Amino acid sequence: MGTSKFYMTDYLNSNEMTAEYLNTVLGYGNNANIINAIGHIAKAI
């Protein structure tokens, strides 16, 4: 049984999911997490 890669951008398919993701990272993440999240959002758009 194989595994597949996880791409956050696959799950940022609506404004609501994007906003929830960003709010969660802003609430619990550090500066590096926030920068990564912004990159994920930019790729998803």
Summary of the structure (lengths in Angstrom):
residues: 45
radius of gyration: 11.5
end to end distance: 32.3
largest distance: 36.2
contacts: 89
relative contact order: 0.19
helix: 71%
strand: 0%
